[in-house]
Amino acid sequence: MSAATILVADDDRAIRTVLTQALGRQGHMVRTTGNAATLWQWIKEGEGDLVITDVVMPDENGLDLIPRIKKLRPNLRILVMSAQNTLLTAVKATERGAFEYLPKPFDLRELISVVDRALSEPSGQDSKARLAREEGEERLPLIGRSQAMQEIYRVLARLMPTDLTVMIYGESGTGKELVARALHDYGKRRRGTFVAVNMAAIPRELIESELFGHEKGAFTGATMRSSGRFEQAAGGTLFLDEIGDMPLEAQTRLLRVLQEGEYTTVGGRTPIRADVRIIAATHRDLRQMVRQGLFREDLYYRLSVVPIRLPPLRERAEDIPELARHFFAEAQEEGLSAKALDPEAMDALKAYHWPGNVRELENLVRRLTVLYSQETIERDVIEGELSEGKAAERAVAAPAESLGGAVEQHLRSYFAAHEDGLPASGLYDRILREVERPLIELSLSATRGNQIRAAKLLGLNRNTLRKKIRDLDIRVIRGLK
């Protein structure tokens, strides 16, 4: 790659100096300015092979300058830097024609790498997306300025103008549906319908009818034709939440849609074109499910064209103050009392483990707004609300869909409550006893105290069951259920 002339516009003198030195060491000639007017003059005069511009400058917003630059010099690559690290900034930079968006503070090595790509990749690969957004519409679909969220914003901005299938991974409460909605609302299918389906909430025998629709007489009770979610989402986006709960037979039909781009209704024979973008989400480990034979491997790869992992709230604690303020503001807009947190209360929020993630934080803010009269919430209130007992009573994470989920939820609360004083050893045996005792008790109850039948039900040797009954001090009452 040959040396290039790079135009840098940023009102921060320190950043201009750093970029001049770093890019100069790469053999480039760098011209810098602190305002948009000078940058525009240079561009009109035909100078520069690449532009690096800040968003907020004293005379003009850098994002507003991009369309004029692209109209005058369509092949001139533009890199946008910004301390306004939101999804909207990333989206606007991309849809207006920027080659790349870099949040501040940026990694210098990454910036140099992006500069190399911008100067070496063939022209015509810049995003062609154009969002016809209403003036003044600035409501943020996602909140957070942490590094983890910045990476997600950059990925989402690149996905907006595409129809690529996306798989969103994340714990319950991390905002998987919010990400799916953002991809729809800011993407090229935004004028279509966004349809969300939770696989875990639909009876297994009805999933195929729910997704693909059915014809009259297709099964008992099908008195008329019914459209499915694919048909309802035509021209828009279909969000398949908790895809790991989809039964294998429905997985086979979904795979055909992804492979062939068409489907048939239950009881139907005429193929229907599937004009939808599919976004899926799960809190499960799909790779483990593939190994266990519970999820089709070919479907896994079809869905995971672009995987996105949403970080749990405990991995982005620096976003908690902004999230809390956002939820307090939302509550106030709905007519609830204005509230704020004192610094120590905010520190308590940041130190908490958040097993229920952003959803748990939102619910906590709602409780604080409704239940407490003081305008400024103090630390003792927060600590009381987040105590182990109340966290268990008000488990705001999604209800556990499995025994493993229930155990995981219990352990998260336990570790959060004993962070500074965990037992020296023995936790493994303790948890096994806590699970084993009710399992044996309920099995004995189900078999009316018959130990032979209970042992068979559990898959244990009769003598092993008897020993466990003695060791766990379980009282056996025959004839009761």
Backbone torsions as a table, in degrees:
resi	resn	phi	psi	omega
1	MET	NA	129.0	-177.8
2	SER	-81.6	164.5	179.0
3	ALA	-65.6	149.0	-177.3
4	ALA	-132.6	163.6	172.8
5	THR	-98.5	121.3	-175.8
6	ILE	-114.6	127.8	179.3
7	LEU	-98.1	125.1	-177.8
8	VAL	-118.4	126.7	177.2
9	ALA	-123.2	114.1	179.2
10	ASP	-159.1	133.8	-177.5
11	ASP	-80.4	-0.1	177.0
12	ASP	-94.6	112.3	-176.9
13	ARG	-60.7	-37.2	-178.0
14	ALA	-63.2	-41.0	179.3
15	ILE	-66.9	-40.0	177.8
16	ARG	-60.8	-39.8	-179.9
17	THR	-66.5	-45.1	-179.0
18	VAL	-61.3	-45.4	-178.8
19	LEU	-67.8	-37.5	178.0
20	THR	-60.7	-44.6	-179.2
21	GLN	-68.8	-47.0	-176.0
22	ALA	-65.7	-45.9	-179.0
23	LEU	-74.2	-29.7	175.4
24	GLY	-63.6	-37.3	178.2
25	ARG	-66.5	-20.7	177.4
26	GLN	-86.3	0.8	177.4
27	GLY	94.7	5.9	-178.2
28	HIS	-90.6	154.9	171.6
29	MET	-95.2	130.3	-174.5
30	VAL	-118.8	129.5	172.4
31	ARG	-115.1	130.7	-174.8
32	THR	-122.4	152.1	175.7
33	THR	-149.6	157.8	179.2
34	GLY	-101.7	10.0	-178.7
35	ASN	-145.2	162.3	-177.2
36	ALA	-76.8	-30.4	-176.8
37	ALA	-61.5	-45.0	179.6
38	THR	-65.3	-42.1	178.0
39	LEU	-58.0	-46.8	-179.6
40	TRP	-62.0	-37.6	178.6
41	GLN	-63.9	-45.2	178.1
42	TRP	-58.8	-43.6	-177.6
43	ILE	-65.3	-41.4	178.7
44	LYS	-62.6	-31.4	-179.7
45	GLU	-81.6	0.2	176.5
46	GLY	86.4	11.9	-179.2
47	GLU	-81.4	157.4	171.4
48	GLY	87.5	140.0	173.3
49	ASP	-104.2	-13.6	-177.6
50	LEU	-157.3	144.1	178.5
51	VAL	-117.3	133.7	170.7
52	ILE	-120.5	117.2	-174.7
53	THR	-131.2	144.8	171.7
54	ASP	-78.6	165.6	176.5
55	VAL	-86.1	-55.0	-176.5
56	VAL	-91.3	112.4	176.0
57	MET	-129.3	161.3	-171.7
58	PRO	-62.6	-27.7	-174.3
59	ASP	-109.9	-20.1	-178.5
60	GLU	-164.4	147.9	175.3
61	ASN	-73.7	128.5	-177.4
62	GLY	-59.7	-31.1	178.9
63	LEU	-66.1	-35.2	-179.8
64	ASP	-70.6	-22.0	-179.5
65	LEU	-78.8	-25.9	-173.1
66	ILE	-58.5	-48.5	-179.0
67	PRO	-58.9	-36.5	178.7
68	ARG	-66.4	-40.6	178.3
69	ILE	-63.0	-46.0	-176.8
70	LYS	-66.9	-31.3	178.5
71	LYS	-70.7	-41.2	-178.7
72	LEU	-76.0	-43.8	-177.6
73	ARG	-134.3	83.1	-172.0
74	PRO	-58.4	-29.8	-174.6
75	ASN	-92.9	1.9	-180.0
76	LEU	-79.2	120.1	-178.5
77	ARG	-76.6	142.2	-178.3
78	ILE	-128.8	126.8	172.4
79	LEU	-105.3	132.7	-178.1
80	VAL	-110.2	130.7	174.3
81	MET	-113.3	145.8	179.1
82	SER	-159.0	142.9	170.7
83	ALA	-90.3	-7.5	175.0
84	GLN	-84.9	74.7	-167.2
85	ASN	-83.7	74.4	178.0
86	THR	-122.5	165.6	177.7
87	LEU	-61.4	-38.5	-178.4
88	LEU	-62.5	-37.7	177.9
89	THR	-62.5	-45.9	179.7
90	ALA	-63.0	-42.9	-179.0
91	VAL	-65.6	-46.3	-178.9
92	LYS	-62.0	-41.7	178.9
93	ALA	-60.9	-43.3	-178.0
94	THR	-69.3	-46.9	-175.3
95	GLU	-71.9	-20.4	177.5
96	ARG	-86.6	-5.5	172.9
97	GLY	115.2	7.8	178.1
98	ALA	-67.8	144.4	177.6
99	PHE	-71.6	-38.1	-178.8
100	GLU	-156.2	151.9	176.1
101	TYR	-116.4	131.2	-179.9
102	LEU	-125.5	119.4	178.2
103	PRO	-75.2	147.2	173.5
104	LYS	-92.2	144.0	-4.3
105	PRO	-73.2	140.5	-176.9
106	PHE	-99.8	158.6	174.9
107	ASP	-85.6	122.1	-174.0
108	LEU	-62.4	-38.1	179.3
109	ARG	-65.3	-38.2	178.1
110	GLU	-66.3	-41.5	179.2
111	LEU	-60.3	-44.1	179.3
112	ILE	-62.3	-39.5	178.0
113	SER	-63.3	-41.2	178.5
114	VAL	-65.8	-40.1	177.6
115	VAL	-59.9	-44.0	178.4
116	ASP	-59.6	-43.4	179.4
117	ARG	-65.0	-43.4	-177.6
118	ALA	-61.9	-33.9	-177.9
119	LEU	-85.4	-17.4	-174.5
120	SER	-108.4	-28.3	-178.5
121	GLU	-71.0	145.4	178.1
122	PRO	-61.7	148.9	178.1
123	SER	-70.1	162.6	179.6
124	GLY	96.8	-1.4	179.7
125	GLN	-98.3	-0.2	177.8
126	ASP	-66.1	156.5	179.8
127	SER	-62.3	137.7	178.0
128	LYS	-103.2	5.2	-176.4
129	ALA	-66.2	143.9	175.9
130	ARG	-138.3	118.0	-178.4
131	LEU	-97.3	122.2	176.1
132	ALA	-87.2	75.1	-176.1
133	ARG	-87.2	147.0	177.1
134	GLU	-70.1	139.7	179.9
135	GLU	-61.7	131.9	178.0
136	GLY	88.5	-3.2	-179.6
137	GLU	-81.4	100.1	-173.3
138	GLU	-125.6	18.6	-178.1
139	ARG	-69.5	128.3	-173.9
140	LEU	-81.2	126.3	177.7
141	PRO	-77.7	-25.1	179.5
142	LEU	-135.3	144.7	-176.2
143	ILE	-116.7	138.4	174.6
144	GLY	136.8	137.3	-180.0
145	ARG	-119.4	12.6	178.8
146	SER	-66.8	162.8	179.9
147	GLN	-60.8	-37.4	179.6
148	ALA	-61.3	-41.5	179.8
149	MET	-72.9	-32.5	178.2
150	GLN	-60.2	-40.5	179.2
151	GLU	-64.1	-38.0	178.8
152	ILE	-67.0	-42.8	178.7
153	TYR	-58.1	-43.1	-178.2
154	ARG	-64.8	-41.4	178.3
155	VAL	-65.2	-45.2	-179.1
156	LEU	-61.9	-41.4	-179.7
157	ALA	-60.2	-36.5	179.7
158	ARG	-75.5	-25.2	-178.2
159	LEU	-84.9	-20.4	-174.8
160	MET	-51.9	-47.6	-175.3
161	PRO	-83.3	8.6	-177.3
162	THR	-111.4	172.2	174.0
163	ASP	-113.7	18.4	-177.0
164	LEU	-61.4	143.7	176.1
165	THR	-73.9	135.9	-174.8
166	VAL	-123.4	136.7	173.8
167	MET	-113.5	122.4	-178.4
168	ILE	-105.5	121.4	178.0
169	TYR	-106.3	143.4	177.1
170	GLY	170.2	154.5	177.5
171	GLU	-65.4	162.7	175.5
172	SER	-59.3	134.3	177.1
173	GLY	90.4	4.1	-178.6
174	THR	-85.9	-11.8	177.0
175	GLY	102.2	34.1	-177.3
176	LYS	-63.3	-41.0	179.7
177	GLU	-69.7	-33.0	176.2
178	LEU	-60.6	-41.2	178.5
179	VAL	-65.4	-43.0	178.7
180	ALA	-61.3	-42.6	179.4
181	ARG	-65.8	-37.7	178.1
182	ALA	-63.1	-41.9	177.8
183	LEU	-60.7	-36.8	178.5
184	HIS	-75.0	-51.3	-172.6
185	ASP	-64.1	-27.3	-178.4
186	TYR	-109.7	5.7	-178.0
187	GLY	-98.9	-175.2	-174.5
188	LYS	-77.2	-9.6	176.8
189	ARG	-100.8	17.2	-173.5
190	ARG	-62.3	-23.0	179.4
191	ARG	-81.1	-9.8	176.2
192	GLY	-88.0	-171.5	-176.6
193	THR	-95.1	139.8	172.2
194	PHE	-98.4	119.0	-178.5
195	VAL	-118.9	122.8	-179.7
196	ALA	-108.6	134.7	178.4
197	VAL	-130.3	127.3	176.4
198	ASN	-97.7	110.4	-177.0
199	MET	-60.9	-32.0	-177.3
200	ALA	-73.3	-15.7	-175.4
201	ALA	-97.4	-1.1	-177.1
202	ILE	-109.9	131.0	175.3
203	PRO	-55.3	139.0	-174.2
204	ARG	-54.4	-38.3	-176.0
205	GLU	-73.1	-10.9	-178.3
206	LEU	-107.4	-3.5	-173.5
207	ILE	-61.8	-44.7	-177.8
208	GLU	-63.9	-41.8	177.0
209	SER	-64.9	-39.1	-179.8
210	GLU	-63.4	-42.2	-177.1
211	LEU	-78.5	-46.2	-169.4
212	PHE	-106.0	-7.3	-177.8
213	GLY	80.1	172.4	179.2
214	HIS	-146.0	158.3	178.0
215	GLU	-92.1	159.0	176.4
216	LYS	-59.8	129.8	179.3
217	GLY	82.6	6.3	-178.0
218	ALA	-64.8	-28.8	178.2
219	PHE	-158.7	169.9	-179.1
220	THR	-59.5	125.8	-179.5
221	GLY	97.9	-10.0	179.4
222	ALA	-84.3	81.7	-174.5
223	THR	-83.5	-11.5	178.0
224	MET	-154.0	163.6	177.2
225	ARG	-67.9	142.1	179.0
226	SER	-132.6	131.9	177.9
227	SER	-77.2	149.6	177.9
228	GLY	-99.6	179.1	-177.0
229	ARG	-65.9	-31.6	177.4
230	PHE	-62.3	-43.2	179.8
231	GLU	-67.9	-39.6	-179.8
232	GLN	-65.6	-29.8	-178.0
233	ALA	-93.3	7.9	-177.0
234	ALA	-54.3	128.5	-177.7
235	GLY	85.1	-4.9	-177.6
236	GLY	-126.6	-137.6	-174.0
237	THR	-127.1	135.9	174.4
238	LEU	-110.0	117.9	-179.1
239	PHE	-102.8	114.7	-179.6
240	LEU	-100.4	94.1	-178.4
241	ASP	-81.7	149.5	-178.3
242	GLU	50.4	53.0	-177.9
243	ILE	-62.3	-23.2	178.6
244	GLY	-65.1	-15.6	179.3
245	ASP	-92.2	3.4	179.2
246	MET	-74.7	127.8	179.1
247	PRO	-65.7	157.2	-173.4
248	LEU	-59.5	-39.3	-178.0
249	GLU	-65.0	-36.3	176.6
250	ALA	-72.2	-32.2	177.0
251	GLN	-59.8	-38.3	-179.5
252	THR	-63.3	-41.9	179.7
253	ARG	-69.3	-38.2	178.6
254	LEU	-64.7	-38.7	178.1
255	LEU	-59.4	-40.5	179.2
256	ARG	-62.9	-39.4	178.7
257	VAL	-61.0	-44.0	-178.5
258	LEU	-68.9	-32.9	-178.6
259	GLN	-80.8	-45.8	-172.3
260	GLU	-99.4	-18.0	-178.6
261	GLY	75.1	19.7	179.4
262	GLU	-151.4	164.1	-178.9
263	TYR	-150.3	168.6	172.5
264	THR	-124.0	150.1	175.9
265	THR	-70.7	162.4	174.5
266	VAL	-65.6	121.2	-177.3
267	GLY	87.3	-2.6	-179.2
268	GLY	-98.8	163.7	-179.5
269	ARG	-123.3	-19.0	-176.8
270	THR	-87.6	121.0	179.3
271	PRO	-63.7	142.9	178.4
272	ILE	-117.7	131.8	-179.9
273	ARG	-68.9	130.9	-179.3
274	ALA	-92.6	91.5	-178.7
275	ASP	-94.3	68.3	-178.7
276	VAL	-140.1	154.0	166.8
277	ARG	-96.6	132.4	-177.9
278	ILE	-104.3	127.6	172.4
279	ILE	-123.5	127.8	-179.4
280	ALA	-117.0	161.3	179.1
281	ALA	-150.1	153.6	177.5
282	THR	-161.0	153.8	170.9
283	HIS	-101.9	-1.0	-177.5
284	ARG	-89.7	165.5	174.0
285	ASP	-91.5	96.6	-175.3
286	LEU	-66.2	-32.2	178.3
287	ARG	-62.8	-39.9	176.4
288	GLN	-65.7	-38.8	177.9
289	MET	-64.8	-35.6	175.8
290	VAL	-62.6	-44.4	179.5
291	ARG	-63.6	-31.0	-179.5
292	GLN	-85.7	-2.2	-179.7
293	GLY	77.6	17.2	-178.1
294	LEU	-96.6	-11.8	-180.0
295	PHE	-141.9	134.6	-176.7
296	ARG	-66.4	131.1	-179.0
297	GLU	-65.5	-41.3	-179.3
298	ASP	-65.6	-35.1	177.3
299	LEU	-69.9	-38.0	178.3
300	TYR	-56.0	-46.0	-178.6
301	TYR	-72.8	-31.9	177.1
302	ARG	-66.7	-37.2	-178.5
303	LEU	-79.4	-31.5	-174.5
304	SER	-92.4	42.6	176.4
305	VAL	-60.1	-46.5	173.9
306	VAL	-128.8	102.6	177.9
307	PRO	-84.7	139.4	176.2
308	ILE	-127.2	124.7	176.5
309	ARG	-102.3	121.3	176.8
310	LEU	-87.8	127.1	-178.2
311	PRO	-72.6	143.0	172.4
312	PRO	-66.3	159.2	-174.7
313	LEU	-61.1	-32.1	-179.0
314	ARG	-65.8	-18.4	178.1
315	GLU	-90.7	-3.6	176.9
316	ARG	-139.9	52.9	-176.4
317	ALA	-59.9	-25.4	-179.8
318	GLU	-66.0	-15.0	177.8
319	ASP	-85.7	-12.2	-173.7
320	ILE	-59.6	-45.6	178.9
321	PRO	-57.0	-44.1	-179.1
322	GLU	-66.4	-40.3	177.9
323	LEU	-63.5	-45.0	-179.0
324	ALA	-61.5	-45.6	178.5
325	ARG	-61.0	-38.3	178.5
326	HIS	-62.4	-45.4	-178.3
327	PHE	-69.8	-35.8	174.8
328	PHE	-62.9	-41.8	179.6
329	ALA	-64.9	-40.4	177.5
330	GLU	-61.2	-43.0	179.5
331	ALA	-62.4	-39.7	179.7
332	GLN	-66.6	-38.2	177.7
333	GLU	-62.2	-27.0	179.9
334	GLU	-86.5	4.0	176.1
335	GLY	98.6	3.9	178.1
336	LEU	-83.7	166.6	-175.6
337	SER	-67.0	146.9	176.7
338	ALA	-72.5	134.4	-179.4
339	LYS	-135.5	158.1	174.5
340	ALA	-147.9	163.0	179.2
341	LEU	-110.0	138.3	174.1
342	ASP	-77.2	164.2	-173.8
343	PRO	-55.7	-40.5	-178.9
344	GLU	-68.5	-36.2	176.3
345	ALA	-63.7	-40.3	178.2
346	MET	-65.1	-38.2	176.7
347	ASP	-61.2	-38.0	179.0
348	ALA	-65.1	-39.4	176.8
349	LEU	-62.6	-42.6	-177.5
350	LYS	-69.1	-25.5	-178.7
351	ALA	-85.0	-14.0	-176.1
352	TYR	-75.0	154.6	-173.9
353	HIS	-80.9	-25.7	178.0
354	TRP	55.9	65.1	177.1
355	PRO	-63.0	-25.1	179.1
356	GLY	-96.3	3.7	174.1
357	ASN	59.9	-147.7	-172.8
358	VAL	-62.9	-34.4	178.7
359	ARG	-62.2	-38.7	178.6
360	GLU	-65.5	-41.6	178.0
361	LEU	-62.8	-43.4	180.0
362	GLU	-61.7	-43.3	179.6
363	ASN	-66.2	-36.9	177.1
364	LEU	-61.6	-45.2	179.3
365	VAL	-59.8	-40.5	177.8
366	ARG	-60.4	-44.5	179.6
367	ARG	-63.1	-44.9	-179.4
368	LEU	-60.0	-38.8	-177.8
369	THR	-68.1	-37.8	-174.6
370	VAL	-87.7	-39.3	-168.7
371	LEU	-91.1	-16.3	-174.4
372	TYR	-118.6	136.3	-174.6
373	SER	-84.9	-27.8	-175.9
374	GLN	-67.6	143.7	-179.4
375	GLU	-73.6	-33.1	179.3
376	THR	-109.8	117.3	-179.1
377	ILE	-83.5	131.3	-178.0
378	GLU	-102.2	171.9	-172.7
379	ARG	-59.7	-39.7	-175.7
380	ASP	-63.8	-32.8	176.9
381	VAL	-65.9	-45.9	179.7
382	ILE	-61.7	-45.8	-179.0
383	GLU	-62.5	-37.4	177.5
384	GLY	-65.4	-41.9	180.0
385	GLU	-66.9	-32.1	-176.1
386	LEU	-96.6	9.2	179.7
387	SER	-63.3	161.2	-173.8
388	GLU	-58.6	-41.1	-177.8
389	GLY	-63.9	-48.2	-177.8
390	LYS	-70.5	-33.3	178.2
391	ALA	-63.0	-37.1	179.6
392	ALA	-72.4	-41.2	-178.1
393	GLU	-66.2	-35.6	-173.3
394	ARG	-110.5	33.8	-176.6
395	ALA	-48.6	108.9	-173.8
396	VAL	-95.5	-5.0	172.2
397	ALA	-69.0	161.5	-180.0
398	ALA	-59.2	145.5	179.5
399	PRO	-54.8	139.5	-178.0
400	ALA	-63.2	127.6	179.5
401	GLU	-87.9	0.3	-177.6
402	SER	-154.2	166.3	176.1
403	LEU	-59.8	-40.8	178.6
404	GLY	-59.9	-39.5	178.2
405	GLY	-64.1	-40.5	179.6
406	ALA	-65.6	-42.1	178.4
407	VAL	-64.6	-42.7	179.4
408	GLU	-60.4	-42.9	-179.4
409	GLN	-63.1	-42.3	178.3
410	HIS	-62.1	-43.5	-178.2
411	LEU	-67.5	-37.2	177.9
412	ARG	-60.7	-44.9	178.8
413	SER	-63.6	-39.8	-178.8
414	TYR	-63.7	-48.9	-178.5
415	PHE	-65.6	-36.4	179.0
416	ALA	-65.4	-38.4	-177.4
417	ALA	-77.1	-24.6	-176.6
418	HIS	-115.6	29.3	-174.4
419	GLU	-57.0	-35.6	-176.4
420	ASP	-98.0	1.0	-177.0
421	GLY	-151.1	53.2	179.7
422	LEU	-69.6	148.5	178.2
423	PRO	-62.7	152.7	-177.6
424	ALA	-66.2	-35.3	-178.8
425	SER	-164.8	177.8	172.3
426	GLY	89.2	2.8	-175.9
427	LEU	-66.0	-38.2	-178.8
428	TYR	-58.4	-50.6	179.9
429	ASP	-64.1	-35.5	-179.4
430	ARG	-64.6	-45.2	-179.5
431	ILE	-65.8	-40.0	177.6
432	LEU	-60.1	-41.7	178.7
433	ARG	-63.8	-40.2	-178.4
434	GLU	-65.5	-30.9	177.8
435	VAL	-84.6	-39.1	-173.2
436	GLU	-68.0	-41.6	-175.9
437	ARG	-61.1	-54.4	178.9
438	PRO	-64.4	-30.2	178.0
439	LEU	-61.9	-46.1	-179.5
440	ILE	-70.3	-42.4	-179.7
441	GLU	-60.3	-45.1	-179.1
442	LEU	-69.4	-34.1	176.9
443	SER	-66.6	-40.9	176.6
444	LEU	-65.6	-38.5	178.0
445	SER	-65.0	-40.7	-178.6
446	ALA	-66.7	-28.2	-179.7
447	THR	-102.1	16.5	178.6
448	ARG	54.6	38.3	175.5
449	GLY	82.8	4.4	-179.2
450	ASN	-79.7	107.8	-173.5
451	GLN	-70.0	-30.5	179.1
452	ILE	-65.1	-46.5	179.4
453	ARG	-67.9	-37.9	179.5
454	ALA	-64.7	-41.2	178.5
455	ALA	-62.2	-41.3	178.1
456	LYS	-64.9	-42.3	179.2
457	LEU	-59.5	-41.0	-177.7
458	LEU	-82.2	-16.1	-176.8
459	GLY	77.5	29.8	-179.2
460	LEU	-112.6	154.6	169.0
461	ASN	-65.8	144.2	-177.4
462	ARG	-59.4	-41.1	180.0
463	ASN	-66.3	-35.5	177.2
464	THR	-63.7	-42.3	178.9
465	LEU	-63.2	-43.6	-179.9
466	ARG	-59.9	-41.7	179.7
467	LYS	-63.9	-40.6	179.1
468	LYS	-66.0	-37.0	177.8
469	ILE	-61.5	-41.7	178.5
470	ARG	-68.1	-48.2	-175.7
471	ASP	-62.4	-36.2	-178.2
472	LEU	-91.8	-0.9	178.3
473	ASP	55.9	50.1	180.0
474	ILE	-91.9	130.8	179.6
475	ARG	-89.0	125.5	-178.2
476	VAL	-103.4	123.5	177.6
477	ILE	-118.2	115.2	-177.0
478	ARG	-77.2	147.6	173.3
479	GLY	85.5	-4.9	179.5
480	LEU	-105.5	148.4	178.1
481	LYS	-123.7	NA	NA
